[in-house]
Amino acid sequence: MGYGKTVWIFPDAELPPEGVNIIPGHESIIITNTGEQDAHINITLFYTDKMPVKGIGVTVGAERVRCLRTAEPADFGEYRPVIGEQYAIMLESDVPVVAQYGRAETREVAFYTTPGYCCDN
């Protein structure tokens, strides 16, 4: 059995502009799977003024880590968040994982990470 939880929520997501300085703007979700089984994760994005985006699926291999950049088609499929739009991210995994959110914020020239709210269903 791996460490972590099966549901993670990051309530403060916002894709920053790419930036005009050395640090390129981006945001990402980093998922660590310490278990012996692959983690199959369903991602849902919530908004203040429109319906959620559901069904973004990713796999994190057993005993692996994966960084998902929200603006990268290879990570989030056809969906790309709108720059500057506030939204929330929910991860639902079939095995326990550990997840955190990171954003390189070029408007303030800062990089920060935060753990999300986690629970098991």
Biopython code that builds the backbone (N, CA, C, O; Angstrom):
import numpy as np
from Bio.PDB.StructureBuilder import StructureBuilder

atoms = [
    (1, "MET", "N", (0.843, -1.192, 0.000)),
    (1, "MET", "CA", (0.000, 0.000, 0.000)),
    (1, "MET", "C", (0.880, 1.243, 0.000)),
    (1, "MET", "O", (1.893, 1.299, 0.697)),
    (2, "GLY", "N", (0.486, 2.232, -0.782)),
    (2, "GLY", "CA", (1.253, 3.475, -0.850)),
    (2, "GLY", "C", (0.741, 4.515, 0.121)),
    (2, "GLY", "O", (-0.331, 4.370, 0.709)),
    (3, "TYR", "N", (1.521, 5.557, 0.277)),
    (3, "TYR", "CA", (1.152, 6.683, 1.117)),
    (3, "TYR", "C", (0.244, 7.626, 0.349)),
    (3, "TYR", "O", (0.264, 7.645, -0.882)),
    (4, "GLY", "N", (-0.552, 8.408, 1.070)),
    (4, "GLY", "CA", (-1.361, 9.442, 0.450)),
    (4, "GLY", "C", (-2.843, 9.240, 0.646)),
    (4, "GLY", "O", (-3.286, 8.498, 1.523)),
    (5, "LYS", "N", (-3.593, 9.917, -0.188)),
    (5, "LYS", "CA", (-5.058, 9.896, -0.156)),
    (5, "LYS", "C", (-5.570, 9.714, -1.579)),
    (5, "LYS", "O", (-4.811, 9.820, -2.542)),
    (6, "THR", "N", (-6.864, 9.439, -1.700)),
    (6, "THR", "CA", (-7.441, 9.186, -3.012)),
    (6, "THR", "C", (-8.135, 10.395, -3.630)),
    (6, "THR", "O", (-8.411, 10.398, -4.829)),
    (7, "VAL", "N", (-8.423, 11.427, -2.826)),
    (7, "VAL", "CA", (-9.052, 12.642, -3.340)),
    (7, "VAL", "C", (-8.243, 13.847, -2.874)),
    (7, "VAL", "O", (-7.942, 13.981, -1.688)),
    (8, "TRP", "N", (-7.894, 14.724, -3.816)),
    (8, "TRP", "CA", (-7.156, 15.960, -3.530)),
    (8, "TRP", "C", (-7.869, 17.115, -4.207)),
    (8, "TRP", "O", (-8.299, 17.000, -5.355)),
    (9, "ILE", "N", (-7.998, 18.245, -3.486)),
    (9, "ILE", "CA", (-8.623, 19.440, -4.053)),
    (9, "ILE", "C", (-7.694, 20.631, -3.859)),
    (9, "ILE", "O", (-7.186, 20.872, -2.764)),
    (10, "PHE", "N", (-7.485, 21.363, -4.936)),
    (10, "PHE", "CA", (-6.674, 22.583, -4.927)),
    (10, "PHE", "C", (-7.605, 23.733, -5.301)),
    (10, "PHE", "O", (-7.913, 23.914, -6.479)),
    (11, "PRO", "N", (-8.058, 24.511, -4.318)),
    (11, "PRO", "CA", (-9.080, 25.518, -4.590)),
    (11, "PRO", "C", (-8.572, 26.793, -5.260)),
    (11, "PRO", "O", (-9.385, 27.578, -5.748)),
    (12, "ASP", "N", (-7.267, 27.028, -5.303)),
    (12, "ASP", "CA", (-6.740, 28.283, -5.853)),
    (12, "ASP", "C", (-5.834, 28.026, -7.039)),
    (12, "ASP", "O", (-4.610, 28.085, -6.924)),
    (13, "ALA", "N", (-6.445, 27.739, -8.187)),
    (13, "ALA", "CA", (-5.670, 27.548, -9.410)),
    (13, "ALA", "C", (-5.917, 28.728, -10.334)),
    (13, "ALA", "O", (-7.023, 29.265, -10.391)),
    (14, "GLU", "N", (-4.884, 29.122, -11.053)),
    (14, "GLU", "CA", (-4.991, 30.209, -12.028)),
    (14, "GLU", "C", (-3.751, 30.174, -12.905)),
    (14, "GLU", "O", (-2.636, 30.364, -12.419)),
    (15, "LEU", "N", (-3.939, 29.933, -14.180)),
    (15, "LEU", "CA", (-2.816, 29.908, -15.109)),
    (15, "LEU", "C", (-2.292, 31.332, -15.294)),
    (15, "LEU", "O", (-3.012, 32.189, -15.805)),
    (16, "PRO", "N", (-1.037, 31.597, -14.881)),
    (16, "PRO", "CA", (-0.505, 32.954, -15.029)),
    (16, "PRO", "C", (-0.030, 33.197, -16.460)),
    (16, "PRO", "O", (0.165, 32.254, -17.226)),
    (17, "PRO", "N", (0.157, 34.481, -16.817)),
    (17, "PRO", "CA", (0.727, 34.765, -18.134)),
    (17, "PRO", "C", (2.124, 34.183, -18.239)),
    (17, "PRO", "O", (2.781, 33.941, -17.226)),
    (18, "GLU", "N", (2.577, 33.958, -19.461)),
    (18, "GLU", "CA", (3.896, 33.360, -19.658)),
    (18, "GLU", "C", (5.011, 34.226, -19.097)),
    (18, "GLU", "O", (6.067, 33.706, -18.736)),
    (19, "GLY", "N", (4.803, 35.527, -19.015)),
    (19, "GLY", "CA", (5.773, 36.381, -18.349)),
    (19, "GLY", "C", (6.671, 37.150, -19.277)),
    (19, "GLY", "O", (6.783, 36.865, -20.469)),
    (20, "VAL", "N", (7.302, 38.131, -18.690)),
    (20, "VAL", "CA", (8.205, 38.996, -19.440)),
    (20, "VAL", "C", (9.588, 39.007, -18.810)),
    (20, "VAL", "O", (10.420, 39.847, -19.154)),
    (21, "ASN", "N", (9.838, 38.093, -17.899)),
    (21, "ASN", "CA", (11.130, 38.046, -17.227)),
    (21, "ASN", "C", (11.733, 36.656, -17.351)),
    (21, "ASN", "O", (11.271, 35.846, -18.155)),
    (22, "ILE", "N", (12.741, 36.380, -16.574)),
    (22, "ILE", "CA", (13.488, 35.128, -16.669)),
    (22, "ILE", "C", (12.648, 33.912, -16.295)),
    (22, "ILE", "O", (12.811, 32.844, -16.885)),
    (23, "ILE", "N", (11.754, 34.061, -15.325)),
    (23, "ILE", "CA", (10.945, 32.933, -14.858)),
    (23, "ILE", "C", (9.705, 32.817, -15.748)),
    (23, "ILE", "O", (8.857, 33.709, -15.731)),
    (24, "PRO", "N", (9.582, 31.738, -16.522)),
    (24, "PRO", "CA", (8.378, 31.598, -17.342)),
    (24, "PRO", "C", (7.178, 31.249, -16.459)),
    (24, "PRO", "O", (7.284, 30.415, -15.560)),
    (25, "GLY", "N", (6.052, 31.884, -16.720)),
    (25, "GLY", "CA", (4.848, 31.600, -15.949)),
    (25, "GLY", "C", (4.287, 30.237, -16.290)),
    (25, "GLY", "O", (4.195, 29.862, -17.459)),
    (26, "HIS", "N", (3.915, 29.502, -15.265)),
    (26, "HIS", "CA", (3.256, 28.213, -15.471)),
    (26, "HIS", "C", (2.617, 27.763, -14.167)),
    (26, "HIS", "O", (2.892, 28.321, -13.105)),
    (27, "GLU", "N", (1.772, 26.763, -14.255)),
    (27, "GLU", "CA", (1.237, 26.108, -13.068)),
    (27, "GLU", "C", (1.257, 24.614, -13.324)),
    (27, "GLU", "O", (1.190, 24.162, -14.467)),
    (28, "SER", "N", (1.350, 23.858, -12.246)),
    (28, "SER", "CA", (1.424, 22.408, -12.398)),
    (28, "SER", "C", (0.882, 21.711, -11.162)),
    (28, "SER", "O", (0.808, 22.276, -10.071)),
    (29, "ILE", "N", (0.512, 20.471, -11.379)),
    (29, "ILE", "CA", (0.144, 19.557, -10.304)),
    (29, "ILE", "C", (1.215, 18.485, -10.293)),
    (29, "ILE", "O", (1.521, 17.894, -11.329)),
    (30, "ILE", "N", (1.786, 18.232, -9.122)),
    (30, "ILE", "CA", (2.815, 17.206, -8.983)),
    (30, "ILE", "C", (2.206, 16.060, -8.176)),
    (30, "ILE", "O", (1.709, 16.268, -7.069)),
    (31, "ILE", "N", (2.247, 14.861, -8.732)),
    (31, "ILE", "CA", (1.627, 13.689, -8.099)),
    (31, "ILE", "C", (2.693, 12.633, -7.872)),
    (31, "ILE", "O", (3.428, 12.268, -8.790)),
    (32, "THR", "N", (2.770, 12.143, -6.632)),
    (32, "THR", "CA", (3.705, 11.076, -6.292)),
    (32, "THR", "C", (2.918, 9.827, -5.930)),
    (32, "THR", "O", (2.010, 9.868, -5.101)),
    (33, "ASN", "N", (3.275, 8.729, -6.556)),
    (33, "ASN", "CA", (2.650, 7.438, -6.294)),
    (33, "ASN", "C", (3.710, 6.531, -5.682)),
    (33, "ASN", "O", (4.583, 6.028, -6.389)),
    (34, "THR", "N", (3.636, 6.320, -4.368)),
    (34, "THR", "CA", (4.611, 5.469, -3.685)),
    (34, "THR", "C", (4.200, 4.007, -3.679)),
    (34, "THR", "O", (4.960, 3.152, -3.224)),
    (35, "GLY", "N", (3.013, 3.710, -4.177)),
    (35, "GLY", "CA", (2.501, 2.345, -4.146)),
    (35, "GLY", "C", (3.053, 1.458, -5.249)),
    (35, "GLY", "O", (3.812, 1.903, -6.109)),
    (36, "GLU", "N", (2.654, 0.199, -5.203)),
    (36, "GLU", "CA", (3.126, -0.800, -6.157)),
    (36, "GLU", "C", (2.191, -0.994, -7.345)),
    (36, "GLU", "O", (2.440, -1.846, -8.199)),
    (37, "GLN", "N", (1.100, -0.197, -7.405)),
    (37, "GLN", "CA", (0.168, -0.242, -8.532)),
    (37, "GLN", "C", (0.137, 1.127, -9.207)),
    (37, "GLN", "O", (0.302, 2.148, -8.540)),
    (38, "ASP", "N", (-0.073, 1.157, -10.523)),
    (38, "ASP", "CA", (-0.265, 2.423, -11.218)),
    (38, "ASP", "C", (-1.480, 3.144, -10.642)),
    (38, "ASP", "O", (-2.461, 2.509, -10.255)),
    (39, "ALA", "N", (-1.410, 4.462, -10.590)),
    (39, "ALA", "CA", (-2.536, 5.288, -10.141)),
    (39, "ALA", "C", (-3.253, 5.839, -11.369)),
    (39, "ALA", "O", (-2.644, 6.498, -12.211)),
    (40, "HIS", "N", (-4.543, 5.566, -11.461)),
    (40, "HIS", "CA", (-5.382, 6.098, -12.544)),
    (40, "HIS", "C", (-6.182, 7.244, -11.935)),
    (40, "HIS", "O", (-6.976, 7.045, -11.016)),
    (41, "ILE", "N", (-5.961, 8.438, -12.459)),
    (41, "ILE", "CA", (-6.473, 9.653, -11.837)),
    (41, "ILE", "C", (-7.432, 10.365, -12.785)),
    (41, "ILE", "O", (-7.142, 10.551, -13.966)),
    (42, "ASN", "N", (-8.577, 10.755, -12.240)),
    (42, "ASN", "CA", (-9.556, 11.542, -12.963)),
    (42, "ASN", "C", (-9.487, 12.974, -12.437)),
    (42, "ASN", "O", (-9.554, 13.196, -11.228)),
    (43, "ILE", "N", (-9.352, 13.944, -13.340)),
    (43, "ILE", "CA", (-9.240, 15.345, -12.959)),
    (43, "ILE", "C", (-10.510, 16.081, -13.359)),
    (43, "ILE", "O", (-11.008, 15.929, -14.475)),
    (44, "THR", "N", (-11.034, 16.890, -12.419)),
    (44, "THR", "CA", (-12.180, 17.764, -12.678)),
    (44, "THR", "C", (-11.769, 19.192, -12.347)),
    (44, "THR", "O", (-11.116, 19.435, -11.332)),
    (45, "LEU", "N", (-12.152, 20.133, -13.201)),
    (45, "LEU", "CA", (-11.870, 21.556, -12.991)),
    (45, "LEU", "C", (-13.190, 22.264, -12.716)),
    (45, "LEU", "O", (-14.156, 22.096, -13.461)),
    (46, "PHE", "N", (-13.232, 23.065, -11.636)),
    (46, "PHE", "CA", (-14.439, 23.793, -11.231)),
    (46, "PHE", "C", (-14.250, 25.291, -11.443)),
    (46, "PHE", "O", (-13.156, 25.820, -11.249)),
    (47, "TYR", "N", (-15.331, 25.975, -11.845)),
    (47, "TYR", "CA", (-15.300, 27.407, -12.134)),
    (47, "TYR", "C", (-16.398, 28.140, -11.382)),
    (47, "TYR", "O", (-17.345, 27.526, -10.892)),
    (48, "THR", "N", (-16.265, 29.451, -11.293)),
    (48, "THR", "CA", (-17.294, 30.260, -10.632)),
    (48, "THR", "C", (-18.494, 30.499, -11.535)),
    (48, "THR", "O", (-19.606, 30.682, -11.040)),
    (49, "ASP", "N", (-18.291, 30.503, -12.865)),
    (49, "ASP", "CA", (-19.357, 30.939, -13.752)),
    (49, "ASP", "C", (-19.631, 30.017, -14.941)),
    (49, "ASP", "O", (-20.305, 30.414, -15.892)),
    (50, "LYS", "N", (-19.113, 28.794, -14.891)),
    (50, "LYS", "CA", (-19.414, 27.853, -15.968)),
    (50, "LYS", "C", (-19.337, 26.424, -15.438)),
    (50, "LYS", "O", (-18.849, 26.175, -14.336)),
    (51, "MET", "N", (-19.824, 25.511, -16.238)),
    (51, "MET", "CA", (-19.876, 24.114, -15.825)),
    (51, "MET", "C", (-18.467, 23.534, -15.692)),
    (51, "MET", "O", (-17.544, 23.978, -16.376)),
    (52, "PRO", "N", (-18.301, 22.546, -14.814)),
    (52, "PRO", "CA", (-16.980, 21.924, -14.649)),
    (52, "PRO", "C", (-16.507, 21.224, -15.917)),
    (52, "PRO", "O", (-17.304, 20.779, -16.743)),
    (53, "VAL", "N", (-15.200, 21.143, -16.044)),
    (53, "VAL", "CA", (-14.579, 20.323, -17.088)),
    (53, "VAL", "C", (-14.248, 19.000, -16.417)),
    (53, "VAL", "O", (-13.491, 18.964, -15.447)),
    (54, "LYS", "N", (-14.811, 17.918, -16.927)),
    (54, "LYS", "CA", (-14.643, 16.595, -16.322)),
    (54, "LYS", "C", (-13.946, 15.655, -17.293)),
    (54, "LYS", "O", (-13.892, 15.900, -18.498)),
    (55, "GLY", "N", (-13.417, 14.579, -16.737)),
    (55, "GLY", "CA", (-12.911, 13.504, -17.580)),
    (55, "GLY", "C", (-11.500, 13.654, -18.095)),
    (55, "GLY", "O", (-11.138, 13.013, -19.081)),
    (56, "ILE", "N", (-10.687, 14.487, -17.455)),
    (56, "ILE", "CA", (-9.273, 14.555, -17.821)),
    (56, "ILE", "C", (-8.593, 13.403, -17.083)),
    (56, "ILE", "O", (-8.513, 13.420, -15.855)),
    (57, "GLY", "N", (-8.113, 12.422, -17.803)),
    (57, "GLY", "CA", (-7.531, 11.240, -17.190)),
    (57, "GLY", "C", (-6.023, 11.179, -17.353)),
    (57, "GLY", "O", (-5.495, 11.452, -18.432)),
    (58, "VAL", "N", (-5.332, 10.821, -16.283)),
    (58, "VAL", "CA", (-3.884, 10.643, -16.325)),
    (58, "VAL", "C", (-3.512, 9.402, -15.522)),
    (58, "VAL", "O", (-4.267, 8.955, -14.659)),
    (59, "THR", "N", (-2.353, 8.862, -15.815)),
    (59, "THR", "CA", (-1.816, 7.735, -15.064)),
    (59, "THR", "C", (-0.457, 8.122, -14.508)),
    (59, "THR", "O", (0.374, 8.711, -15.199)),
    (60, "VAL", "N", (-0.248, 7.777, -13.242)),
    (60, "VAL", "CA", (1.064, 7.935, -12.615)),
    (60, "VAL", "C", (1.535, 6.528, -12.275)),
    (60, "VAL", "O", (0.893, 5.813, -11.506)),
    (61, "GLY", "N", (2.651, 6.146, -12.851)),
    (61, "GLY", "CA", (3.157, 4.794, -12.664)),
    (61, "GLY", "C", (3.450, 4.452, -11.212)),
    (61, "GLY", "O", (3.651, 5.334, -10.377)),
    (62, "ALA", "N", (3.472, 3.165, -10.930)),
    (62, "ALA", "CA", (3.810, 2.690, -9.587)),
    (62, "ALA", "C", (5.206, 3.175, -9.209)),
    (62, "ALA", "O", (6.141, 3.111, -10.008)),
    (63, "GLU", "N", (5.327, 3.659, -7.978)),
    (63, "GLU", "CA", (6.598, 4.146, -7.440)),
    (63, "GLU", "C", (7.228, 5.207, -8.339)),
    (63, "GLU", "O", (8.434, 5.191, -8.584)),
    (64, "ARG", "N", (6.382, 6.144, -8.834)),
    (64, "ARG", "CA", (6.832, 7.204, -9.726)),
    (64, "ARG", "C", (6.240, 8.545, -9.297)),
    (64, "ARG", "O", (5.325, 8.611, -8.477)),
    (65, "VAL", "N", (6.790, 9.608, -9.879)),
    (65, "VAL", "CA", (6.262, 10.955, -9.715)),
    (65, "VAL", "C", (5.956, 11.500, -11.104)),
    (65, "VAL", "O", (6.635, 11.172, -12.077)),
    (66, "ARG", "N", (4.927, 12.335, -11.184)),
    (66, "ARG", "CA", (4.572, 12.944, -12.469)),
    (66, "ARG", "C", (4.179, 14.393, -12.250)),
    (66, "ARG", "O", (3.387, 14.710, -11.362)),
    (67, "CYS", "N", (4.737, 15.257, -13.061)),
    (67, "CYS", "CA", (4.416, 16.679, -13.032)),
    (67, "CYS", "C", (3.508, 16.980, -14.215)),
    (67, "CYS", "O", (3.876, 16.727, -15.362)),
    (68, "LEU", "N", (2.333, 17.514, -13.944)),
    (68, "LEU", "CA", (1.365, 17.844, -14.984)),
    (68, "LEU", "C", (1.273, 19.360, -15.117)),
    (68, "LEU", "O", (0.783, 20.027, -14.207)),
    (69, "ARG", "N", (1.729, 19.906, -16.218)),
    (69, "ARG", "CA", (1.573, 21.342, -16.464)),
    (69, "ARG", "C", (0.216, 21.562, -17.109)),
    (69, "ARG", "O", (-0.107, 20.952, -18.128)),
    (70, "THR", "N", (-0.572, 22.438, -16.507)),
    (70, "THR", "CA", (-1.963, 22.602, -16.944)),
    (70, "THR", "C", (-2.099, 23.128, -18.371)),
    (70, "THR", "O", (-3.130, 22.905, -19.005)),
    (71, "ALA", "N", (-1.099, 23.813, -18.885)),
    (71, "ALA", "CA", (-1.186, 24.357, -20.244)),
    (71, "ALA", "C", (-0.584, 23.433, -21.297)),
    (71, "ALA", "O", (-0.546, 23.789, -22.475)),
    (72, "GLU", "N", (-0.123, 22.277, -20.903)),
    (72, "GLU", "CA", (0.513, 21.345, -21.839)),
    (72, "GLU", "C", (-0.483, 20.299, -22.343)),
    (72, "GLU", "O", (-1.025, 19.537, -21.541)),
    (73, "PRO", "N", (-0.731, 20.246, -23.634)),
    (73, "PRO", "CA", (-1.647, 19.233, -24.175)),
    (73, "PRO", "C", (-1.229, 17.803, -23.820)),
    (73, "PRO", "O", (-2.090, 16.940, -23.648)),
    (74, "ALA", "N", (0.058, 17.541, -23.709)),
    (74, "ALA", "CA", (0.518, 16.189, -23.359)),
    (74, "ALA", "C", (0.094, 15.806, -21.944)),
    (74, "ALA", "O", (0.012, 14.620, -21.626)),
    (75, "ASP", "N", (-0.177, 16.794, -21.093)),
    (75, "ASP", "CA", (-0.556, 16.526, -19.698)),
    (75, "ASP", "C", (-2.063, 16.652, -19.470)),
    (75, "ASP", "O", (-2.647, 15.827, -18.768)),
    (76, "PHE", "N", (-2.703, 17.675, -20.054)),
    (76, "PHE", "CA", (-4.120, 17.941, -19.797)),
    (76, "PHE", "C", (-4.994, 17.709, -21.028)),
    (76, "PHE", "O", (-6.151, 18.129, -21.050)),
    (77, "GLY", "N", (-4.467, 17.063, -22.025)),
    (77, "GLY", "CA", (-5.260, 16.744, -23.208)),
    (77, "GLY", "C", (-5.671, 17.981, -23.974)),
    (77, "GLY", "O", (-4.901, 18.936, -24.081)),
    (78, "GLU", "N", (-6.881, 17.969, -24.507)),
    (78, "GLU", "CA", (-7.368, 19.070, -25.329)),
    (78, "GLU", "C", (-7.653, 20.322, -24.528)),
    (78, "GLU", "O", (-7.711, 21.413, -25.094)),
    (79, "TYR", "N", (-7.831, 20.191, -23.227)),
    (79, "TYR", "CA", (-8.224, 21.329, -22.418)),
    (79, "TYR", "C", (-7.024, 22.198, -22.038)),
    (79, "TYR", "O", (-5.968, 21.681, -21.674)),
    (80, "ARG", "N", (-7.190, 23.510, -22.124)),
    (80, "ARG", "CA", (-6.170, 24.451, -21.657)),
    (80, "ARG", "C", (-6.883, 25.547, -20.869)),
    (80, "ARG", "O", (-7.790, 26.188, -21.399)),
    (81, "PRO", "N", (-6.492, 25.775, -19.613)),
    (81, "PRO", "CA", (-7.115, 26.857, -18.841)),
    (81, "PRO", "C", (-6.877, 28.210, -19.505)),
    (81, "PRO", "O", (-5.903, 28.396, -20.234)),
    (82, "VAL", "N", (-7.772, 29.140, -19.245)),
    (82, "VAL", "CA", (-7.640, 30.500, -19.748)),
    (82, "VAL", "C", (-6.713, 31.270, -18.814)),
    (82, "VAL", "O", (-6.869, 31.206, -17.595)),
    (83, "ILE", "N", (-5.762, 31.986, -19.369)),
    (83, "ILE", "CA", (-4.819, 32.756, -18.550)),
    (83, "ILE", "C", (-5.589, 33.737, -17.676)),
    (83, "ILE", "O", (-6.432, 34.493, -18.159)),
    (84, "GLY", "N", (-5.285, 33.712, -16.376)),
    (84, "GLY", "CA", (-5.890, 34.630, -15.420)),
    (84, "GLY", "C", (-7.254, 34.233, -14.906)),
    (84, "GLY", "O", (-7.815, 34.946, -14.074)),
    (85, "GLU", "N", (-7.817, 33.118, -15.369)),
    (85, "GLU", "CA", (-9.138, 32.684, -14.918)),
    (85, "GLU", "C", (-9.005, 31.843, -13.651)),
    (85, "GLU", "O", (-8.229, 30.888, -13.614)),
    (86, "GLN", "N", (-9.755, 32.195, -12.624)),
    (86, "GLN", "CA", (-9.750, 31.470, -11.354)),
    (86, "GLN", "C", (-10.526, 30.164, -11.497)),
    (86, "GLN", "O", (-11.622, 30.142, -12.056)),
    (87, "TYR", "N", (-9.954, 29.089, -10.992)),
    (87, "TYR", "CA", (-10.649, 27.808, -10.988)),
    (87, "TYR", "C", (-10.076, 26.920, -9.888)),
    (87, "TYR", "O", (-9.104, 27.292, -9.231)),
    (88, "ALA", "N", (-10.668, 25.762, -9.690)),
    (88, "ALA", "CA", (-10.205, 24.794, -8.705)),
    (88, "ALA", "C", (-9.993, 23.455, -9.399)),
    (88, "ALA", "O", (-10.618, 23.158, -10.417)),
    (89, "ILE", "N", (-9.100, 22.657, -8.828)),
    (89, "ILE", "CA", (-8.740, 21.363, -9.411)),
    (89, "ILE", "C", (-9.050, 20.258, -8.401)),
    (89, "ILE", "O", (-8.691, 20.365, -7.228)),
    (90, "MET", "N", (-9.717, 19.198, -8.860)),
    (90, "MET", "CA", (-9.953, 18.024, -8.016)),
    (90, "MET", "C", (-9.338, 16.803, -8.690)),
    (90, "MET", "O", (-9.553, 16.568, -9.879)),
    (91, "LEU", "N", (-8.574, 16.031, -7.927)),
    (91, "LEU", "CA", (-7.998, 14.778, -8.389)),
    (91, "LEU", "C", (-8.694, 13.632, -7.661)),
    (91, "LEU", "O", (-8.857, 13.684, -6.442)),
    (92, "GLU", "N", (-9.099, 12.615, -8.384)),
    (92, "GLU", "CA", (-9.666, 11.405, -7.787)),
    (92, "GLU", "C", (-8.864, 10.217, -8.310)),
    (92, "GLU", "O", (-8.838, 9.950, -9.511)),
    (93, "SER", "N", (-8.211, 9.511, -7.392)),
    (93, "SER", "CA", (-7.319, 8.420, -7.764)),
    (93, "SER", "C", (-7.874, 7.085, -7.273)),
    (93, "SER", "O", (-8.570, 7.023, -6.260)),
    (94, "ASP", "N", (-7.557, 6.026, -8.000)),
    (94, "ASP", "CA", (-8.004, 4.695, -7.576)),
    (94, "ASP", "C", (-7.069, 4.073, -6.535)),
    (94, "ASP", "O", (-7.401, 3.039, -5.954)),
    (95, "VAL", "N", (-5.921, 4.677, -6.293)),
    (95, "VAL", "CA", (-5.009, 4.251, -5.223)),
    (95, "VAL", "C", (-4.491, 5.508, -4.520)),
    (95, "VAL", "O", (-4.519, 6.583, -5.118)),
    (96, "PRO", "N", (-4.020, 5.413, -3.280)),
    (96, "PRO", "CA", (-3.517, 6.601, -2.590)),
    (96, "PRO", "C", (-2.310, 7.221, -3.296)),
    (96, "PRO", "O", (-1.402, 6.517, -3.739)),
    (97, "VAL", "N", (-2.320, 8.551, -3.390)),
    (97, "VAL", "CA", (-1.210, 9.324, -3.947)),
    (97, "VAL", "C", (-1.012, 10.563, -3.074)),
    (97, "VAL", "O", (-1.868, 10.909, -2.260)),
    (98, "VAL", "N", (0.120, 11.217, -3.258)),
    (98, "VAL", "CA", (0.383, 12.507, -2.623)),
    (98, "VAL", "C", (0.461, 13.536, -3.742)),
    (98, "VAL", "O", (1.118, 13.304, -4.757)),
    (99, "ALA", "N", (-0.210, 14.678, -3.563)),
    (99, "ALA", "CA", (-0.259, 15.683, -4.617)),
    (99, "ALA", "C", (-0.015, 17.077, -4.055)),
    (99, "ALA", "O", (-0.323, 17.363, -2.898)),
    (100, "GLN", "N", (0.543, 17.932, -4.895)),
    (100, "GLN", "CA", (0.693, 19.336, -4.537)),
    (100, "GLN", "C", (0.561, 20.182, -5.788)),
    (100, "GLN", "O", (0.739, 19.702, -6.907)),
    (101, "TYR", "N", (0.246, 21.453, -5.577)),
    (101, "TYR", "CA", (0.051, 22.418, -6.656)),
    (101, "TYR", "C", (1.206, 23.397, -6.635)),
    (101, "TYR", "O", (1.648, 23.810, -5.563)),
    (102, "GLY", "N", (1.702, 23.774, -7.802)),
    (102, "GLY", "CA", (2.762, 24.774, -7.888)),
    (102, "GLY", "C", (2.460, 25.777, -8.975)),
    (102, "GLY", "O", (1.879, 25.442, -10.007)),
    (103, "ARG", "N", (2.866, 27.023, -8.731)),
    (103, "ARG", "CA", (2.654, 28.069, -9.734)),
    (103, "ARG", "C", (3.853, 28.999, -9.751)),
    (103, "ARG", "O", (4.284, 29.493, -8.709)),
    (104, "ALA", "N", (4.388, 29.236, -10.942)),
    (104, "ALA", "CA", (5.403, 30.264, -11.143)),
    (104, "ALA", "C", (4.645, 31.507, -11.580)),
    (104, "ALA", "O", (4.146, 31.588, -12.702)),
    (105, "GLU", "N", (4.569, 32.460, -10.684)),
    (105, "GLU", "CA", (3.748, 33.658, -10.873)),
    (105, "GLU", "C", (4.627, 34.811, -11.334)),
    (105, "GLU", "O", (5.365, 35.397, -10.542)),
    (106, "THR", "N", (4.545, 35.129, -12.617)),
    (106, "THR", "CA", (5.429, 36.154, -13.177)),
    (106, "THR", "C", (4.981, 37.570, -12.844)),
    (106, "THR", "O", (5.792, 38.495, -12.893)),
    (107, "ARG", "N", (3.712, 37.759, -12.506)),
    (107, "ARG", "CA", (3.242, 39.107, -12.174)),
    (107, "ARG", "C", (3.867, 39.603, -10.879)),
    (107, "ARG", "O", (4.052, 40.805, -10.688)),
    (108, "GLU", "N", (4.190, 38.673, -9.995)),
    (108, "GLU", "CA", (4.826, 39.017, -8.717)),
    (108, "GLU", "C", (6.240, 38.464, -8.635)),
    (108, "GLU", "O", (6.920, 38.649, -7.626)),
    (109, "VAL", "N", (6.686, 37.792, -9.680)),
    (109, "VAL", "CA", (7.984, 37.125, -9.738)),
    (109, "VAL", "C", (8.145, 36.231, -8.508)),
    (109, "VAL", "O", (9.005, 36.457, -7.656)),
    (110, "ALA", "N", (7.308, 35.233, -8.447)),
    (110, "ALA", "CA", (7.328, 34.313, -7.305)),
    (110, "ALA", "C", (7.008, 32.911, -7.780)),
    (110, "ALA", "O", (6.356, 32.713, -8.805)),
    (111, "PHE", "N", (7.476, 31.951, -7.018)),
    (111, "PHE", "CA", (7.113, 30.554, -7.234)),
    (111, "PHE", "C", (6.652, 30.007, -5.901)),
    (111, "PHE", "O", (7.321, 30.186, -4.883)),
    (112, "TYR", "N", (5.518, 29.344, -5.903)),
    (112, "TYR", "CA", (5.070, 28.757, -4.654)),
    (112, "TYR", "C", (4.388, 27.429, -4.909)),
    (112, "TYR", "O", (3.882, 27.161, -5.999)),
    (113, "THR", "N", (4.389, 26.620, -3.888)),
    (113, "THR", "CA", (3.685, 25.345, -3.928)),
    (113, "THR", "C", (2.785, 25.260, -2.701)),
    (113, "THR", "O", (3.010, 25.928, -1.692)),
    (114, "THR", "N", (1.788, 24.441, -2.814)),
    (114, "THR", "CA", (0.881, 24.257, -1.688)),
    (114, "THR", "C", (0.286, 22.856, -1.738)),
    (114, "THR", "O", (-0.058, 22.366, -2.814)),
    (115, "PRO", "N", (0.163, 22.215, -0.593)),
    (115, "PRO", "CA", (-0.571, 20.959, -0.572)),
    (115, "PRO", "C", (-2.063, 21.278, -0.690)),
    (115, "PRO", "O", (-2.488, 22.380, -0.342)),
    (116, "GLY", "N", (-2.832, 20.357, -1.162)),
    (116, "GLY", "CA", (-4.270, 20.547, -1.272)),
    (116, "GLY", "C", (-4.988, 19.950, -0.089)),
    (116, "GLY", "O", (-4.371, 19.374, 0.806)),
    (117, "TYR", "N", (-6.294, 20.091, -0.093)),
    (117, "TYR", "CA", (-7.140, 19.407, 0.871)),
    (117, "TYR", "C", (-7.243, 17.970, 0.403)),
    (117, "TYR", "O", (-7.456, 17.728, -0.785)),
    (118, "CYS", "N", (-7.100, 17.018, 1.297)),
    (118, "CYS", "CA", (-7.173, 15.622, 0.881)),
    (118, "CYS", "C", (-8.093, 14.835, 1.794)),
    (118, "CYS", "O", (-8.235, 15.133, 2.979)),
    (119, "CYS", "N", (-8.713, 13.820, 1.208)),
    (119, "CYS", "CA", (-9.595, 12.955, 1.976)),
    (119, "CYS", "C", (-9.739, 11.633, 1.218)),
    (119, "CYS", "O", (-9.356, 11.519, 0.053)),
    (120, "ASP", "N", (-10.290, 10.662, 1.895)),
    (120, "ASP", "CA", (-10.626, 9.390, 1.249)),
    (120, "ASP", "C", (-12.136, 9.272, 1.210)),
    (120, "ASP", "O", (-12.824, 9.631, 2.166)),
    (121, "ASN", "N", (-12.640, 8.773, 0.109)),
    (121, "ASN", "CA", (-14.100, 8.551, 0.011)),
    (121, "ASN", "C", (-14.459, 7.231, 0.626)),
    (121, "ASN", "O", (-15.631, 6.857, 0.646)),
]
sb = StructureBuilder()
sb.init_structure("model")
sb.init_model(0)
sb.init_chain("A")
sb.init_seg("    ")
for serial, (resi, resn, name, xyz) in enumerate(atoms, 1):
    if name == "N":
        sb.init_residue(resn, " ", resi, " ")
    sb.init_atom(name, np.array(xyz, "f"), 0.0, 1.0, " ", f" {name:<3s}", serial, name[0])
structure = sb.get_structure()
